[in-house]
Amino acid sequence: MNKSLKLGILLKDATIHKVQFDKEWFFHLKDVAGYLGEDLSEVEFIHLPFTIDEEVIEAKCATLEDIERGRKVI
């Protein structure tokens, strides 16, 4: 767990897809895993629609709190 996660940094990073749903920010787990260089398979997630390259896909997403909790499990 080398990199720490900050909401402001994740929101500004254009390489991490994100969506606000029910007043909370959800982040595309694949993007965050690449940013951190970590396996995030233990993170609890939900499926949310994302528009990536003009294509709508269902993606695994999690809140910052869910990601942090999942990282500590390992």
LUMLUMDREN-2810 file (N, C-alpha, C; in Angstrom, 1 decimal):
<atoms>
<atom><aa>M</aa><ch>A</ch><at>N</at><xx>0.8</xx><yy>-1.2</yy><zz>0.0</zz></atom>
<atom><aa>M</aa><ch>A</ch><at>CA</at><xx>0.0</xx><yy>0.0</yy><zz>0.0</zz></atom>
<atom><aa>M</aa><ch>A</ch><at>C</at><xx>0.9</xx><yy>1.2</yy><zz>0.0</zz></atom>
<atom><aa>N</aa><ch>A</ch><at>N</at><xx>1.5</xx><yy>1.5</yy><zz>-1.1</zz></atom>
<atom><aa>N</aa><ch>A</ch><at>CA</at><xx>2.4</xx><yy>2.6</yy><zz>-1.2</zz></atom>
<atom><aa>N</aa><ch>A</ch><at>C</at><xx>1.7</xx><yy>3.9</yy><zz>-1.4</zz></atom>
<atom><aa>K</aa><ch>A</ch><at>N</at><xx>0.8</xx><yy>4.0</yy><zz>-2.3</zz></atom>
<atom><aa>K</aa><ch>A</ch><at>CA</at><xx>0.1</xx><yy>5.3</yy><zz>-2.6</zz></atom>
<atom><aa>K</aa><ch>A</ch><at>C</at><xx>-1.1</xx><yy>5.4</yy><zz>-1.7</zz></atom>
<atom><aa>S</aa><ch>A</ch><at>N</at><xx>-1.3</xx><yy>6.7</yy><zz>-1.2</zz></atom>
<atom><aa>S</aa><ch>A</ch><at>CA</at><xx>-2.5</xx><yy>7.0</yy><zz>-0.5</zz></atom>
<atom><aa>S</aa><ch>A</ch><at>C</at><xx>-3.5</xx><yy>7.5</yy><zz>-1.5</zz></atom>
<atom><aa>L</aa><ch>A</ch><at>N</at><xx>-4.8</xx><yy>7.4</yy><zz>-1.1</zz></atom>
<atom><aa>L</aa><ch>A</ch><at>CA</at><xx>-5.8</xx><yy>7.9</yy><zz>-2.0</zz></atom>
<atom><aa>L</aa><ch>A</ch><at>C</at><xx>-6.5</xx><yy>9.1</yy><zz>-1.3</zz></atom>
<atom><aa>K</aa><ch>A</ch><at>N</at><xx>-6.7</xx><yy>10.1</yy><zz>-2.1</zz></atom>
<atom><aa>K</aa><ch>A</ch><at>CA</at><xx>-7.3</xx><yy>11.4</yy><zz>-1.7</zz></atom>
<atom><aa>K</aa><ch>A</ch><at>C</at><xx>-8.5</xx><yy>11.6</yy><zz>-2.7</zz></atom>
<atom><aa>L</aa><ch>A</ch><at>N</at><xx>-9.6</xx><yy>12.0</yy><zz>-2.1</zz></atom>
<atom><aa>L</aa><ch>A</ch><at>CA</at><xx>-10.8</xx><yy>12.2</yy><zz>-3.0</zz></atom>
<atom><aa>L</aa><ch>A</ch><at>C</at><xx>-10.5</xx><yy>13.3</yy><zz>-4.0</zz></atom>
<atom><aa>G</aa><ch>A</ch><at>N</at><xx>-9.9</xx><yy>14.4</yy><zz>-3.6</zz></atom>
<atom><aa>G</aa><ch>A</ch><at>CA</at><xx>-9.6</xx><yy>15.5</yy><zz>-4.6</zz></atom>
<atom><aa>G</aa><ch>A</ch><at>C</at><xx>-8.7</xx><yy>15.0</yy><zz>-5.7</zz></atom>
<atom><aa>I</aa><ch>A</ch><at>N</at><xx>-7.7</xx><yy>14.2</yy><zz>-5.4</zz></atom>
<atom><aa>I</aa><ch>A</ch><at>CA</at><xx>-6.8</xx><yy>13.7</yy><zz>-6.5</zz></atom>
<atom><aa>I</aa><ch>A</ch><at>C</at><xx>-7.5</xx><yy>12.8</yy><zz>-7.4</zz></atom>
<atom><aa>L</aa><ch>A</ch><at>N</at><xx>-8.4</xx><yy>11.9</yy><zz>-6.9</zz></atom>
<atom><aa>L</aa><ch>A</ch><at>CA</at><xx>-9.1</xx><yy>11.0</yy><zz>-7.8</zz></atom>
<atom><aa>L</aa><ch>A</ch><at>C</at><xx>-10.1</xx><yy>11.8</yy><zz>-8.7</zz></atom>
<atom><aa>L</aa><ch>A</ch><at>N</at><xx>-10.7</xx><yy>12.8</yy><zz>-8.1</zz></atom>
<atom><aa>L</aa><ch>A</ch><at>CA</at><xx>-11.7</xx><yy>13.6</yy><zz>-8.9</zz></atom>
<atom><aa>L</aa><ch>A</ch><at>C</at><xx>-11.0</xx><yy>14.4</yy><zz>-10.0</zz></atom>
<atom><aa>K</aa><ch>A</ch><at>N</at><xx>-9.8</xx><yy>14.8</yy><zz>-9.8</zz></atom>
<atom><aa>K</aa><ch>A</ch><at>CA</at><xx>-9.1</xx><yy>15.6</yy><zz>-10.8</zz></atom>
<atom><aa>K</aa><ch>A</ch><at>C</at><xx>-8.4</xx><yy>14.7</yy><zz>-11.9</zz></atom>
<atom><aa>D</aa><ch>A</ch><at>N</at><xx>-8.1</xx><yy>13.5</yy><zz>-11.5</zz></atom>
<atom><aa>D</aa><ch>A</ch><at>CA</at><xx>-7.3</xx><yy>12.6</yy><zz>-12.4</zz></atom>
<atom><aa>D</aa><ch>A</ch><at>C</at><xx>-8.2</xx><yy>12.1</yy><zz>-13.6</zz></atom>
<atom><aa>A</aa><ch>A</ch><at>N</at><xx>-7.8</xx><yy>12.6</yy><zz>-14.8</zz></atom>
<atom><aa>A</aa><ch>A</ch><at>CA</at><xx>-8.6</xx><yy>12.3</yy><zz>-16.0</zz></atom>
<atom><aa>A</aa><ch>A</ch><at>C</at><xx>-8.5</xx><yy>10.8</yy><zz>-16.4</zz></atom>
<atom><aa>T</aa><ch>A</ch><at>N</at><xx>-7.5</xx><yy>10.1</yy><zz>-15.9</zz></atom>
<atom><aa>T</aa><ch>A</ch><at>CA</at><xx>-7.4</xx><yy>8.7</yy><zz>-16.3</zz></atom>
<atom><aa>T</aa><ch>A</ch><at>C</at><xx>-8.3</xx><yy>7.7</yy><zz>-15.5</zz></atom>
<atom><aa>I</aa><ch>A</ch><at>N</at><xx>-8.9</xx><yy>8.3</yy><zz>-14.4</zz></atom>
<atom><aa>I</aa><ch>A</ch><at>CA</at><xx>-9.8</xx><yy>7.5</yy><zz>-13.6</zz></atom>
<atom><aa>I</aa><ch>A</ch><at>C</at><xx>-11.2</xx><yy>7.9</yy><zz>-13.9</zz></atom>
<atom><aa>H</aa><ch>A</ch><at>N</at><xx>-12.0</xx><yy>6.9</yy><zz>-14.4</zz></atom>
<atom><aa>H</aa><ch>A</ch><at>CA</at><xx>-13.4</xx><yy>7.2</yy><zz>-14.7</zz></atom>
<atom><aa>H</aa><ch>A</ch><at>C</at><xx>-14.2</xx><yy>7.2</yy><zz>-13.4</zz></atom>
<atom><aa>K</aa><ch>A</ch><at>N</at><xx>-15.1</xx><yy>8.1</yy><zz>-13.3</zz></atom>
<atom><aa>K</aa><ch>A</ch><at>CA</at><xx>-15.9</xx><yy>8.3</yy><zz>-12.0</zz></atom>
<atom><aa>K</aa><ch>A</ch><at>C</at><xx>-17.3</xx><yy>8.8</yy><zz>-12.4</zz></atom>
<atom><aa>V</aa><ch>A</ch><at>N</at><xx>-18.2</xx><yy>8.5</yy><zz>-11.4</zz></atom>
<atom><aa>V</aa><ch>A</ch><at>CA</at><xx>-19.6</xx><yy>8.9</yy><zz>-11.6</zz></atom>
<atom><aa>V</aa><ch>A</ch><at>C</at><xx>-20.1</xx><yy>9.2</yy><zz>-10.2</zz></atom>
<atom><aa>Q</aa><ch>A</ch><at>N</at><xx>-20.9</xx><yy>10.3</yy><zz>-10.2</zz></atom>
<atom><aa>Q</aa><ch>A</ch><at>CA</at><xx>-21.6</xx><yy>10.6</yy><zz>-8.9</zz></atom>
<atom><aa>Q</aa><ch>A</ch><at>C</at><xx>-23.0</xx><yy>10.0</yy><zz>-8.9</zz></atom>
<atom><aa>F</aa><ch>A</ch><at>N</at><xx>-23.3</xx><yy>9.2</yy><zz>-7.9</zz></atom>
<atom><aa>F</aa><ch>A</ch><at>CA</at><xx>-24.5</xx><yy>8.4</yy><zz>-7.8</zz></atom>
<atom><aa>F</aa><ch>A</ch><at>C</at><xx>-25.0</xx><yy>8.5</yy><zz>-6.4</zz></atom>
<atom><aa>D</aa><ch>A</ch><at>N</at><xx>-26.2</xx><yy>9.0</yy><zz>-6.2</zz></atom>
<atom><aa>D</aa><ch>A</ch><at>CA</at><xx>-26.8</xx><yy>9.1</yy><zz>-4.9</zz></atom>
<atom><aa>D</aa><ch>A</ch><at>C</at><xx>-25.9</xx><yy>9.9</yy><zz>-4.0</zz></atom>
<atom><aa>K</aa><ch>A</ch><at>N</at><xx>-25.4</xx><yy>11.0</yy><zz>-4.5</zz></atom>
<atom><aa>K</aa><ch>A</ch><at>CA</at><xx>-24.6</xx><yy>12.0</yy><zz>-3.8</zz></atom>
<atom><aa>K</aa><ch>A</ch><at>C</at><xx>-23.2</xx><yy>11.5</yy><zz>-3.3</zz></atom>
<atom><aa>E</aa><ch>A</ch><at>N</at><xx>-22.8</xx><yy>10.3</yy><zz>-3.8</zz></atom>
<atom><aa>E</aa><ch>A</ch><at>CA</at><xx>-21.5</xx><yy>9.8</yy><zz>-3.5</zz></atom>
<atom><aa>E</aa><ch>A</ch><at>C</at><xx>-20.7</xx><yy>9.5</yy><zz>-4.8</zz></atom>
<atom><aa>W</aa><ch>A</ch><at>N</at><xx>-19.4</xx><yy>9.7</yy><zz>-4.8</zz></atom>
<atom><aa>W</aa><ch>A</ch><at>CA</at><xx>-18.6</xx><yy>9.4</yy><zz>-5.9</zz></atom>
<atom><aa>W</aa><ch>A</ch><at>C</at><xx>-18.2</xx><yy>7.9</yy><zz>-6.0</zz></atom>
<atom><aa>F</aa><ch>A</ch><at>N</at><xx>-18.3</xx><yy>7.3</yy><zz>-7.1</zz></atom>
<atom><aa>F</aa><ch>A</ch><at>CA</at><xx>-17.9</xx><yy>6.0</yy><zz>-7.4</zz></atom>
<atom><aa>F</aa><ch>A</ch><at>C</at><xx>-16.9</xx><yy>6.0</yy><zz>-8.4</zz></atom>
<atom><aa>F</aa><ch>A</ch><at>N</at><xx>-15.8</xx><yy>5.2</yy><zz>-8.2</zz></atom>
<atom><aa>F</aa><ch>A</ch><at>CA</at><xx>-14.7</xx><yy>5.1</yy><zz>-9.1</zz></atom>
<atom><aa>F</aa><ch>A</ch><at>C</at><xx>-14.6</xx><yy>3.7</yy><zz>-9.8</zz></atom>
<atom><aa>H</aa><ch>A</ch><at>N</at><xx>-14.2</xx><yy>3.8</yy><zz>-11.1</zz></atom>
<atom><aa>H</aa><ch>A</ch><at>CA</at><xx>-14.0</xx><yy>2.5</yy><zz>-11.8</zz></atom>
<atom><aa>H</aa><ch>A</ch><at>C</at><xx>-12.9</xx><yy>1.8</yy><zz>-11.2</zz></atom>
<atom><aa>L</aa><ch>A</ch><at>N</at><xx>-13.1</xx><yy>0.6</yy><zz>-10.7</zz></atom>
<atom><aa>L</aa><ch>A</ch><at>CA</at><xx>-12.1</xx><yy>-0.2</yy><zz>-10.0</zz></atom>
<atom><aa>L</aa><ch>A</ch><at>C</at><xx>-10.9</xx><yy>-0.5</yy><zz>-10.8</zz></atom>
<atom><aa>K</aa><ch>A</ch><at>N</at><xx>-11.1</xx><yy>-0.8</yy><zz>-12.1</zz></atom>
<atom><aa>K</aa><ch>A</ch><at>CA</at><xx>-10.0</xx><yy>-1.1</yy><zz>-13.0</zz></atom>
<atom><aa>K</aa><ch>A</ch><at>C</at><xx>-9.0</xx><yy>0.1</yy><zz>-13.1</zz></atom>
<atom><aa>D</aa><ch>A</ch><at>N</at><xx>-9.6</xx><yy>1.3</yy><zz>-13.2</zz></atom>
<atom><aa>D</aa><ch>A</ch><at>CA</at><xx>-8.8</xx><yy>2.5</yy><zz>-13.3</zz></atom>
<atom><aa>D</aa><ch>A</ch><at>C</at><xx>-8.0</xx><yy>2.7</yy><zz>-12.0</zz></atom>
<atom><aa>V</aa><ch>A</ch><at>N</at><xx>-8.6</xx><yy>2.6</yy><zz>-10.9</zz></atom>
<atom><aa>V</aa><ch>A</ch><at>CA</at><xx>-8.0</xx><yy>2.8</yy><zz>-9.6</zz></atom>
<atom><aa>V</aa><ch>A</ch><at>C</at><xx>-6.9</xx><yy>1.8</yy><zz>-9.4</zz></atom>
<atom><aa>A</aa><ch>A</ch><at>N</at><xx>-7.2</xx><yy>0.5</yy><zz>-9.7</zz></atom>
<atom><aa>A</aa><ch>A</ch><at>CA</at><xx>-6.2</xx><yy>-0.6</yy><zz>-9.6</zz></atom>
<atom><aa>A</aa><ch>A</ch><at>C</at><xx>-4.9</xx><yy>-0.2</yy><zz>-10.4</zz></atom>
<atom><aa>G</aa><ch>A</ch><at>N</at><xx>-5.1</xx><yy>0.3</yy><zz>-11.6</zz></atom>
<atom><aa>G</aa><ch>A</ch><at>CA</at><xx>-4.0</xx><yy>0.7</yy><zz>-12.5</zz></atom>
<atom><aa>G</aa><ch>A</ch><at>C</at><xx>-3.2</xx><yy>1.8</yy><zz>-11.9</zz></atom>
<atom><aa>Y</aa><ch>A</ch><at>N</at><xx>-3.9</xx><yy>2.8</yy><zz>-11.3</zz></atom>
<atom><aa>Y</aa><ch>A</ch><at>CA</at><xx>-3.3</xx><yy>4.0</yy><zz>-10.7</zz></atom>
<atom><aa>Y</aa><ch>A</ch><at>C</at><xx>-2.5</xx><yy>3.6</yy><zz>-9.5</zz></atom>
<atom><aa>L</aa><ch>A</ch><at>N</at><xx>-3.0</xx><yy>2.6</yy><zz>-8.7</zz></atom>
<atom><aa>L</aa><ch>A</ch><at>CA</at><xx>-2.3</xx><yy>2.2</yy><zz>-7.5</zz></atom>
<atom><aa>L</aa><ch>A</ch><at>C</at><xx>-1.2</xx><yy>1.1</yy><zz>-7.8</zz></atom>
<atom><aa>G</aa><ch>A</ch><at>N</at><xx>-1.4</xx><yy>0.4</yy><zz>-8.9</zz></atom>
<atom><aa>G</aa><ch>A</ch><at>CA</at><xx>-0.6</xx><yy>-0.8</yy><zz>-9.1</zz></atom>
<atom><aa>G</aa><ch>A</ch><at>C</at><xx>-0.8</xx><yy>-1.9</yy><zz>-8.1</zz></atom>
<atom><aa>E</aa><ch>A</ch><at>N</at><xx>-2.1</xx><yy>-2.0</yy><zz>-7.8</zz></atom>
<atom><aa>E</aa><ch>A</ch><at>CA</at><xx>-2.5</xx><yy>-3.0</yy><zz>-6.8</zz></atom>
<atom><aa>E</aa><ch>A</ch><at>C</at><xx>-3.7</xx><yy>-3.9</yy><zz>-7.3</zz></atom>
<atom><aa>D</aa><ch>A</ch><at>N</at><xx>-3.8</xx><yy>-5.1</yy><zz>-6.7</zz></atom>
<atom><aa>D</aa><ch>A</ch><at>CA</at><xx>-5.0</xx><yy>-5.9</yy><zz>-7.0</zz></atom>
<atom><aa>D</aa><ch>A</ch><at>C</at><xx>-6.1</xx><yy>-5.5</yy><zz>-6.0</zz></atom>
<atom><aa>L</aa><ch>A</ch><at>N</at><xx>-7.2</xx><yy>-5.1</yy><zz>-6.6</zz></atom>
<atom><aa>L</aa><ch>A</ch><at>CA</at><xx>-8.3</xx><yy>-4.6</yy><zz>-5.8</zz></atom>
<atom><aa>L</aa><ch>A</ch><at>C</at><xx>-9.5</xx><yy>-5.6</yy><zz>-5.8</zz></atom>
<atom><aa>S</aa><ch>A</ch><at>N</at><xx>-9.2</xx><yy>-6.9</yy><zz>-6.0</zz></atom>
<atom><aa>S</aa><ch>A</ch><at>CA</at><xx>-10.2</xx><yy>-7.9</yy><zz>-6.1</zz></atom>
<atom><aa>S</aa><ch>A</ch><at>C</at><xx>-11.0</xx><yy>-8.1</yy><zz>-4.8</zz></atom>
<atom><aa>E</aa><ch>A</ch><at>N</at><xx>-10.5</xx><yy>-7.7</yy><zz>-3.7</zz></atom>
<atom><aa>E</aa><ch>A</ch><at>CA</at><xx>-11.2</xx><yy>-7.8</yy><zz>-2.4</zz></atom>
<atom><aa>E</aa><ch>A</ch><at>C</at><xx>-12.1</xx><yy>-6.7</yy><zz>-2.1</zz></atom>
<atom><aa>V</aa><ch>A</ch><at>N</at><xx>-12.2</xx><yy>-5.7</yy><zz>-3.0</zz></atom>
<atom><aa>V</aa><ch>A</ch><at>CA</at><xx>-13.0</xx><yy>-4.5</yy><zz>-2.7</zz></atom>
<atom><aa>V</aa><ch>A</ch><at>C</at><xx>-14.5</xx><yy>-4.8</yy><zz>-3.1</zz></atom>
<atom><aa>E</aa><ch>A</ch><at>N</at><xx>-15.4</xx><yy>-4.4</yy><zz>-2.2</zz></atom>
<atom><aa>E</aa><ch>A</ch><at>CA</at><xx>-16.8</xx><yy>-4.6</yy><zz>-2.5</zz></atom>
<atom><aa>E</aa><ch>A</ch><at>C</at><xx>-17.2</xx><yy>-3.5</yy><zz>-3.5</zz></atom>
<atom><aa>F</aa><ch>A</ch><at>N</at><xx>-18.0</xx><yy>-3.9</yy><zz>-4.5</zz></atom>
<atom><aa>F</aa><ch>A</ch><at>CA</at><xx>-18.3</xx><yy>-3.1</yy><zz>-5.6</zz></atom>
<atom><aa>F</aa><ch>A</ch><at>C</at><xx>-19.8</xx><yy>-3.2</yy><zz>-6.0</zz></atom>
<atom><aa>I</aa><ch>A</ch><at>N</at><xx>-20.2</xx><yy>-2.2</yy><zz>-6.8</zz></atom>
<atom><aa>I</aa><ch>A</ch><at>CA</at><xx>-21.5</xx><yy>-2.3</yy><zz>-7.5</zz></atom>
<atom><aa>I</aa><ch>A</ch><at>C</at><xx>-21.3</xx><yy>-2.1</yy><zz>-9.0</zz></atom>
<atom><aa>H</aa><ch>A</ch><at>N</at><xx>-22.2</xx><yy>-2.4</yy><zz>-9.8</zz></atom>
<atom><aa>H</aa><ch>A</ch><at>CA</at><xx>-22.1</xx><yy>-2.2</yy><zz>-11.2</zz></atom>
<atom><aa>H</aa><ch>A</ch><at>C</at><xx>-22.9</xx><yy>-0.9</yy><zz>-11.5</zz></atom>
<atom><aa>L</aa><ch>A</ch><at>N</at><xx>-22.2</xx><yy>0.0</yy><zz>-12.2</zz></atom>
<atom><aa>L</aa><ch>A</ch><at>CA</at><xx>-22.8</xx><yy>1.3</yy><zz>-12.6</zz></atom>
<atom><aa>L</aa><ch>A</ch><at>C</at><xx>-22.5</xx><yy>1.5</yy><zz>-14.1</zz></atom>
<atom><aa>P</aa><ch>A</ch><at>N</at><xx>-23.3</xx><yy>2.2</yy><zz>-14.8</zz></atom>
<atom><aa>P</aa><ch>A</ch><at>CA</at><xx>-23.0</xx><yy>2.5</yy><zz>-16.2</zz></atom>
<atom><aa>P</aa><ch>A</ch><at>C</at><xx>-22.0</xx><yy>3.7</yy><zz>-16.4</zz></atom>
<atom><aa>F</aa><ch>A</ch><at>N</at><xx>-21.1</xx><yy>3.5</yy><zz>-17.3</zz></atom>
<atom><aa>F</aa><ch>A</ch><at>CA</at><xx>-20.1</xx><yy>4.5</yy><zz>-17.6</zz></atom>
<atom><aa>F</aa><ch>A</ch><at>C</at><xx>-20.1</xx><yy>4.7</yy><zz>-19.1</zz></atom>
<atom><aa>T</aa><ch>A</ch><at>N</at><xx>-19.8</xx><yy>5.9</yy><zz>-19.5</zz></atom>
<atom><aa>T</aa><ch>A</ch><at>CA</at><xx>-19.6</xx><yy>6.2</yy><zz>-20.9</zz></atom>
<atom><aa>T</aa><ch>A</ch><at>C</at><xx>-18.1</xx><yy>6.3</yy><zz>-21.1</zz></atom>
<atom><aa>I</aa><ch>A</ch><at>N</at><xx>-17.5</xx><yy>5.3</yy><zz>-21.8</zz></atom>
<atom><aa>I</aa><ch>A</ch><at>CA</at><xx>-16.1</xx><yy>5.3</yy><zz>-22.1</zz></atom>
<atom><aa>I</aa><ch>A</ch><at>C</at><xx>-15.9</xx><yy>5.2</yy><zz>-23.6</zz></atom>
<atom><aa>D</aa><ch>A</ch><at>N</at><xx>-15.2</xx><yy>6.2</yy><zz>-24.2</zz></atom>
<atom><aa>D</aa><ch>A</ch><at>CA</at><xx>-15.0</xx><yy>6.3</yy><zz>-25.6</zz></atom>
<atom><aa>D</aa><ch>A</ch><at>C</at><xx>-16.3</xx><yy>6.2</yy><zz>-26.4</zz></atom>
<atom><aa>E</aa><ch>A</ch><at>N</at><xx>-17.3</xx><yy>6.9</yy><zz>-25.9</zz></atom>
<atom><aa>E</aa><ch>A</ch><at>CA</at><xx>-18.7</xx><yy>7.0</yy><zz>-26.5</zz></atom>
<atom><aa>E</aa><ch>A</ch><at>C</at><xx>-19.5</xx><yy>5.7</yy><zz>-26.5</zz></atom>
<atom><aa>E</aa><ch>A</ch><at>N</at><xx>-19.0</xx><yy>4.8</yy><zz>-25.6</zz></atom>
<atom><aa>E</aa><ch>A</ch><at>CA</at><xx>-19.7</xx><yy>3.5</yy><zz>-25.5</zz></atom>
<atom><aa>E</aa><ch>A</ch><at>C</at><xx>-20.2</xx><yy>3.4</yy><zz>-24.0</zz></atom>
<atom><aa>V</aa><ch>A</ch><at>N</at><xx>-21.4</xx><yy>3.0</yy><zz>-23.8</zz></atom>
<atom><aa>V</aa><ch>A</ch><at>CA</at><xx>-21.9</xx><yy>2.8</yy><zz>-22.4</zz></atom>
<atom><aa>V</aa><ch>A</ch><at>C</at><xx>-21.6</xx><yy>1.4</yy><zz>-22.0</zz></atom>
<atom><aa>I</aa><ch>A</ch><at>N</at><xx>-20.9</xx><yy>1.3</yy><zz>-20.9</zz></atom>
<atom><aa>I</aa><ch>A</ch><at>CA</at><xx>-20.6</xx><yy>-0.1</yy><zz>-20.4</zz></atom>
<atom><aa>I</aa><ch>A</ch><at>C</at><xx>-21.0</xx><yy>-0.1</yy><zz>-18.9</zz></atom>
<atom><aa>E</aa><ch>A</ch><at>N</at><xx>-21.3</xx><yy>-1.3</yy><zz>-18.4</zz></atom>
<atom><aa>E</aa><ch>A</ch><at>CA</at><xx>-21.5</xx><yy>-1.6</yy><zz>-17.0</zz></atom>
<atom><aa>E</aa><ch>A</ch><at>C</at><xx>-20.1</xx><yy>-1.9</yy><zz>-16.4</zz></atom>
<atom><aa>A</aa><ch>A</ch><at>N</at><xx>-19.7</xx><yy>-1.2</yy><zz>-15.4</zz></atom>
<atom><aa>A</aa><ch>A</ch><at>CA</at><xx>-18.4</xx><yy>-1.3</yy><zz>-14.8</zz></atom>
<atom><aa>A</aa><ch>A</ch><at>C</at><xx>-18.5</xx><yy>-1.6</yy><zz>-13.3</zz></atom>
<atom><aa>K</aa><ch>A</ch><at>N</at><xx>-17.5</xx><yy>-2.3</yy><zz>-12.8</zz></atom>
<atom><aa>K</aa><ch>A</ch><at>CA</at><xx>-17.3</xx><yy>-2.4</yy><zz>-11.3</zz></atom>
<atom><aa>K</aa><ch>A</ch><at>C</at><xx>-16.9</xx><yy>-1.1</yy><zz>-10.7</zz></atom>
<atom><aa>C</aa><ch>A</ch><at>N</at><xx>-17.6</xx><yy>-0.6</yy><zz>-9.8</zz></atom>
<atom><aa>C</aa><ch>A</ch><at>CA</at><xx>-17.3</xx><yy>0.7</yy><zz>-9.2</zz></atom>
<atom><aa>C</aa><ch>A</ch><at>C</at><xx>-17.4</xx><yy>0.6</yy><zz>-7.7</zz></atom>
<atom><aa>A</aa><ch>A</ch><at>N</at><xx>-16.6</xx><yy>1.4</yy><zz>-7.0</zz></atom>
<atom><aa>A</aa><ch>A</ch><at>CA</at><xx>-16.7</xx><yy>1.5</yy><zz>-5.6</zz></atom>
<atom><aa>A</aa><ch>A</ch><at>C</at><xx>-16.4</xx><yy>2.9</yy><zz>-5.1</zz></atom>
<atom><aa>T</aa><ch>A</ch><at>N</at><xx>-16.8</xx><yy>3.2</yy><zz>-3.9</zz></atom>
<atom><aa>T</aa><ch>A</ch><at>CA</at><xx>-16.5</xx><yy>4.5</yy><zz>-3.3</zz></atom>
<atom><aa>T</aa><ch>A</ch><at>C</at><xx>-15.1</xx><yy>4.5</yy><zz>-2.7</zz></atom>
<atom><aa>L</aa><ch>A</ch><at>N</at><xx>-14.6</xx><yy>5.6</yy><zz>-2.4</zz></atom>
<atom><aa>L</aa><ch>A</ch><at>CA</at><xx>-13.2</xx><yy>5.7</yy><zz>-1.8</zz></atom>
<atom><aa>L</aa><ch>A</ch><at>C</at><xx>-13.2</xx><yy>4.9</yy><zz>-0.5</zz></atom>
<atom><aa>E</aa><ch>A</ch><at>N</at><xx>-14.2</xx><yy>5.0</yy><zz>0.3</zz></atom>
<atom><aa>E</aa><ch>A</ch><at>CA</at><xx>-14.2</xx><yy>4.2</yy><zz>1.6</zz></atom>
<atom><aa>E</aa><ch>A</ch><at>C</at><xx>-14.2</xx><yy>2.7</yy><zz>1.3</zz></atom>
<atom><aa>D</aa><ch>A</ch><at>N</at><xx>-14.9</xx><yy>2.3</yy><zz>0.3</zz></atom>
<atom><aa>D</aa><ch>A</ch><at>CA</at><xx>-14.9</xx><yy>0.8</yy><zz>0.0</zz></atom>
<atom><aa>D</aa><ch>A</ch><at>C</at><xx>-13.5</xx><yy>0.4</yy><zz>-0.5</zz></atom>
<atom><aa>I</aa><ch>A</ch><at>N</at><xx>-12.9</xx><yy>1.2</yy><zz>-1.3</zz></atom>
<atom><aa>I</aa><ch>A</ch><at>CA</at><xx>-11.6</xx><yy>0.9</yy><zz>-1.8</zz></atom>
<atom><aa>I</aa><ch>A</ch><at>C</at><xx>-10.6</xx><yy>0.8</yy><zz>-0.6</zz></atom>
<atom><aa>E</aa><ch>A</ch><at>N</at><xx>-10.6</xx><yy>1.8</yy><zz>0.2</zz></atom>
<atom><aa>E</aa><ch>A</ch><at>CA</at><xx>-9.7</xx><yy>1.8</yy><zz>1.4</zz></atom>
<atom><aa>E</aa><ch>A</ch><at>C</at><xx>-9.9</xx><yy>0.6</yy><zz>2.3</zz></atom>
<atom><aa>R</aa><ch>A</ch><at>N</at><xx>-11.1</xx><yy>0.2</yy><zz>2.5</zz></atom>
<atom><aa>R</aa><ch>A</ch><at>CA</at><xx>-11.4</xx><yy>-0.9</yy><zz>3.3</zz></atom>
<atom><aa>R</aa><ch>A</ch><at>C</at><xx>-11.0</xx><yy>-2.2</yy><zz>2.7</zz></atom>
<atom><aa>G</aa><ch>A</ch><at>N</at><xx>-11.1</xx><yy>-2.3</yy><zz>1.4</zz></atom>
<atom><aa>G</aa><ch>A</ch><at>CA</at><xx>-10.7</xx><yy>-3.5</yy><zz>0.7</zz></atom>
<atom><aa>G</aa><ch>A</ch><at>C</at><xx>-9.2</xx><yy>-3.7</yy><zz>0.6</zz></atom>
<atom><aa>R</aa><ch>A</ch><at>N</at><xx>-8.5</xx><yy>-2.6</yy><zz>0.5</zz></atom>
<atom><aa>R</aa><ch>A</ch><at>CA</at><xx>-7.0</xx><yy>-2.6</yy><zz>0.5</zz></atom>
<atom><aa>R</aa><ch>A</ch><at>C</at><xx>-6.5</xx><yy>-3.1</yy><zz>1.8</zz></atom>
<atom><aa>K</aa><ch>A</ch><at>N</at><xx>-7.1</xx><yy>-2.8</yy><zz>2.9</zz></atom>
<atom><aa>K</aa><ch>A</ch><at>CA</at><xx>-6.6</xx><yy>-3.2</yy><zz>4.3</zz></atom>
<atom><aa>K</aa><ch>A</ch><at>C</at><xx>-6.9</xx><yy>-4.7</yy><zz>4.5</zz></atom>
<atom><aa>V</aa><ch>A</ch><at>N</at><xx>-7.7</xx><yy>-5.4</yy><zz>3.8</zz></atom>
<atom><aa>V</aa><ch>A</ch><at>CA</at><xx>-8.0</xx><yy>-6.8</yy><zz>3.9</zz></atom>
<atom><aa>V</aa><ch>A</ch><at>C</at><xx>-6.8</xx><yy>-7.6</yy><zz>3.6</zz></atom>
<atom><aa>I</aa><ch>A</ch><at>N</at><xx>-6.1</xx><yy>-7.2</yy><zz>2.6</zz></atom>
<atom><aa>I</aa><ch>A</ch><at>CA</at><xx>-5.0</xx><yy>-8.0</yy><zz>2.0</zz></atom>
<atom><aa>I</aa><ch>A</ch><at>C</at><xx>-3.8</xx><yy>-8.1</yy><zz>3.0</zz></atom>
</atoms>
